């Protein structure tokens, strides 16, 4: 009997070319599919809630696959983990309705972006933070971020030739917190365009450096042109935090 198995996955994206299977490179999706095949002998279609780019991490990526295996749903996590490399783990597995779709039914996603501000480079967390030698004004960054909360055309913050039907998205919240040398930004939205979070962060960083005034964000949104926004922030500071259904 066919079942639909939902899994929650955590991974360190440092050594992977993103989530999506691609020829001749290592990806998270490919490692999971191989692990599932090893325990079920089925070549499943594994669908994630969305793609993450090369070097991007995830704490709670959601994916699903159909199977006719008799393995108990809650045991799948342990079984798959026995076949995975150390930088990927399935935190939970469960049976869901056959029509559950991890991508199409997601109503919101949240990403965090972490910046390390110090004169010396980070060593132990170098793969998980963006290093800024300069201090950032987080009050200015918060003000700038306030202008992107809501429903807008985010064309100015999407990568060129991005595959999508619409560039309109709704950002529910942007929270920016500082603890010692670390500045962490959490962005929650109903969906994100290709490299949208990294382009927003690159722009907010420049606001923090006082290169742009916070109100410049409004002009960037109105322009609907990628050339008006800041640089793309590096991928390794980015992490998929959660997906809501």
C-alpha positions as CSV (number, residue, x, y, z in Angstrom):
1,X,0.0,0.0,0.0
2,X,1.4,3.4,-1.0
3,X,2.0,5.8,1.8
4,X,3.2,9.4,2.0
5,X,6.1,10.0,4.4
6,X,7.0,13.5,5.7
7,X,10.5,14.1,7.0
8,X,12.1,17.0,8.8
9,X,15.8,17.4,7.9
10,X,18.7,19.3,9.3
11,X,21.9,19.7,7.3
12,X,25.1,21.6,7.1
13,X,25.2,22.8,3.6
14,X,28.9,23.6,3.5
15,X,30.0,20.7,1.3
16,X,26.9,20.6,-0.9
17,X,25.8,22.4,-4.1
18,X,22.4,23.1,-2.5
19,X,19.3,21.0,-2.0
20,X,18.3,20.2,-5.5
21,X,19.7,17.2,-7.4
22,X,22.1,18.3,-10.1
23,X,24.3,16.2,-12.4
24,X,27.9,15.4,-11.3
25,X,27.8,17.4,-8.0
26,X,26.8,16.4,-4.4
27,X,23.5,17.8,-3.1
28,X,21.4,17.2,0.0
29,X,18.4,15.8,-2.0
30,X,20.7,13.3,-3.8
31,X,22.2,12.0,-0.5
32,X,18.7,11.5,1.0
33,X,17.4,9.8,-2.1
34,X,20.4,7.4,-2.1
35,X,19.8,6.7,1.6
36,X,16.1,6.0,1.0
37,X,16.9,3.7,-1.9
38,X,19.4,1.7,0.3
39,X,16.7,0.9,2.8
40,X,13.6,0.5,0.5
41,X,15.1,-0.4,-2.9
42,X,12.8,2.2,-4.3
43,X,13.9,5.2,-6.4
44,X,11.5,7.7,-4.8
45,X,10.6,11.2,-5.9
46,X,11.7,13.3,-2.9
47,X,10.2,16.8,-2.8
48,X,11.4,19.5,-0.4
49,X,9.6,22.6,0.7
50,X,12.0,24.7,-1.4
51,X,15.5,24.8,-2.7
52,X,18.5,26.1,-0.7
53,X,21.6,27.3,-2.5
54,X,25.2,26.1,-2.4
55,X,26.5,26.5,1.2
56,X,23.1,27.3,2.8
57,X,22.1,25.3,5.9
58,X,18.8,24.1,7.3
59,X,17.5,23.3,10.7
60,X,14.0,22.2,9.7
61,X,13.8,21.5,6.0
62,X,10.5,19.6,5.2
63,X,10.3,17.0,2.5
64,X,8.0,14.1,1.5
65,X,8.1,11.0,-0.6
66,X,5.7,8.1,-1.5
67,X,6.6,4.6,-0.7
68,X,5.2,1.1,-0.6
69,X,7.8,0.0,2.0
70,X,6.4,-1.7,5.1
71,X,8.8,0.2,7.4
72,X,6.9,2.0,10.1
73,X,6.6,5.7,9.4
74,X,8.3,6.8,12.7
75,X,11.2,4.3,12.1
76,X,12.1,5.8,8.7
77,X,14.1,8.6,10.4
78,X,16.4,6.1,12.2
79,X,16.7,3.9,9.1
80,X,17.5,6.8,6.7
81,X,20.0,8.2,9.2
82,X,22.0,4.9,9.2
83,X,22.7,5.6,5.5
84,X,23.5,9.3,5.6
85,X,26.7,11.3,6.0
86,X,27.4,13.0,9.3
87,X,26.3,16.5,8.0
88,X,22.7,15.5,7.2
89,X,20.2,14.1,9.7
90,X,16.5,13.3,9.6
91,X,15.0,14.6,12.8
92,X,11.5,13.2,12.4
93,X,9.5,11.0,10.1
94,X,5.7,10.5,10.0
95,X,2.9,9.3,7.8
96,X,0.8,12.1,6.2
97,X,-2.2,12.2,3.8
98,X,-1.4,11.1,0.3
99,X,-2.2,14.6,-1.1
100,X,0.2,16.3,1.3
101,X,2.8,18.4,-0.6
102,X,5.7,19.9,1.2
103,X,6.2,22.6,-1.3
104,X,2.8,23.7,-2.5
105,X,1.1,23.5,0.9
106,X,3.7,25.5,2.8
107,X,2.1,28.8,3.9
108,X,5.3,30.4,5.3
109,X,9.0,29.9,5.6
110,X,11.6,31.6,7.8
111,X,15.3,32.0,7.2
112,X,18.0,33.4,9.6
113,X,21.1,35.2,8.5
114,X,24.0,35.6,11.0
115,X,26.7,38.2,10.9
116,X,29.9,38.1,13.0
117,X,31.3,41.5,13.7
118,X,34.9,41.5,14.8
119,X,38.4,42.6,13.8
120,X,39.5,39.0,13.8
121,X,37.9,36.3,11.5
122,X,35.7,33.6,13.0
123,X,37.2,30.2,13.1
124,X,34.9,27.7,14.8
125,X,31.8,29.2,13.2
126,X,33.4,30.3,9.9
127,X,31.0,28.1,7.8
128,X,27.9,29.6,9.5
129,X,28.4,33.3,9.7
130,X,29.2,36.2,7.5
131,X,32.3,38.0,8.8
132,X,32.1,41.8,9.0
133,X,35.3,43.6,10.2
134,X,33.2,46.7,10.7
135,X,30.5,47.4,13.2
136,X,26.9,47.7,11.9
137,X,24.2,50.1,13.2
138,X,21.4,47.6,13.9
139,X,18.9,50.4,14.7
140,X,19.4,51.6,11.1
141,X,19.1,48.1,9.8
142,X,15.8,47.6,11.8
143,X,14.4,50.8,10.3
144,X,15.4,49.7,6.8
145,X,13.9,46.2,7.4
146,X,10.6,47.8,8.5
147,X,10.0,49.0,4.9
148,X,10.0,45.5,3.5
149,X,7.4,44.0,5.9
150,X,4.2,43.6,4.0
151,X,3.2,42.6,0.4
152,X,5.3,44.0,-2.4
153,X,6.9,43.3,-5.7
154,X,10.4,42.1,-4.7
155,X,11.9,42.2,-8.2
156,X,14.7,44.4,-6.9
157,X,15.8,41.6,-4.6
158,X,15.6,38.6,-6.9
159,X,18.5,37.1,-8.9
160,X,18.5,37.5,-12.6
161,X,16.5,34.9,-14.7
162,X,14.8,33.6,-11.6
163,X,12.1,31.0,-12.4
164,X,8.8,32.2,-11.0
165,X,5.2,33.1,-12.0
166,X,5.1,36.2,-9.8
167,X,7.6,38.4,-8.0
168,X,5.0,39.5,-5.4
169,X,5.6,38.1,-1.9
170,X,4.5,38.9,1.6
171,X,7.1,39.3,4.4
172,X,5.4,38.7,7.7
173,X,8.2,39.9,9.9
174,X,11.9,40.8,10.1
175,X,13.5,40.6,13.5
176,X,17.1,41.7,14.0
177,X,18.9,40.9,17.3
178,X,22.4,41.4,18.5
179,X,24.2,39.3,21.1
180,X,27.9,40.1,21.7
181,X,29.6,40.0,18.3
182,X,26.7,38.2,16.6
183,X,23.8,39.9,14.7
184,X,21.0,37.6,13.7
185,X,18.2,38.5,11.3
186,X,15.1,36.3,11.0
187,X,12.9,36.8,8.0
188,X,9.5,35.1,7.7
189,X,7.5,35.2,4.5
190,X,4.9,33.3,2.5
191,X,7.6,32.6,0.0
192,X,11.0,33.8,-1.2
193,X,12.3,34.5,-4.7
194,X,15.7,33.1,-5.8
195,X,18.4,34.6,-3.6
196,X,15.9,37.1,-2.2
197,X,17.0,36.8,1.4
198,X,20.7,37.1,0.5
199,X,20.0,40.2,-1.6
200,X,17.9,41.8,1.2
201,X,20.7,41.0,3.7
202,X,23.4,42.5,1.4
203,X,21.3,45.7,1.2
204,X,20.6,45.8,5.0
205,X,24.3,45.3,5.7
206,X,25.0,48.4,3.5
207,X,22.4,50.3,5.5
208,X,24.2,49.2,8.7
209,X,27.4,50.6,7.2
210,X,25.5,53.8,6.6
211,X,26.1,53.6,2.8
212,X,22.4,53.8,2.3
213,X,19.8,55.6,4.5
214,X,17.1,53.2,5.7
215,X,14.4,55.0,3.6
216,X,16.4,54.0,0.5
217,X,14.8,50.6,0.9
218,X,11.5,52.1,-0.3
219,X,13.1,53.5,-3.4
220,X,14.7,50.1,-4.1
221,X,11.4,48.3,-3.9
222,X,9.7,50.9,-6.2
223,X,12.4,50.5,-8.8
224,X,11.7,46.8,-9.4
225,X,15.2,46.5,-10.7
226,X,18.0,44.4,-9.2
227,X,20.6,47.0,-10.1
228,X,19.2,49.3,-7.4
229,X,19.7,46.9,-4.5
230,X,22.9,46.0,-2.6
231,X,25.3,43.2,-3.2
232,X,24.3,39.5,-2.6
233,X,25.4,38.4,0.9
234,X,27.4,35.2,1.1
235,X,25.5,31.9,1.3
236,X,27.1,30.5,4.4
237,X,25.4,32.9,6.8
238,X,22.0,31.7,5.7
239,X,19.9,29.0,7.4
240,X,16.4,27.7,6.8
241,X,14.8,27.8,10.2
242,X,11.3,26.5,9.8
243,X,8.4,25.9,7.4
244,X,4.8,26.5,8.4
245,X,1.7,24.6,7.1
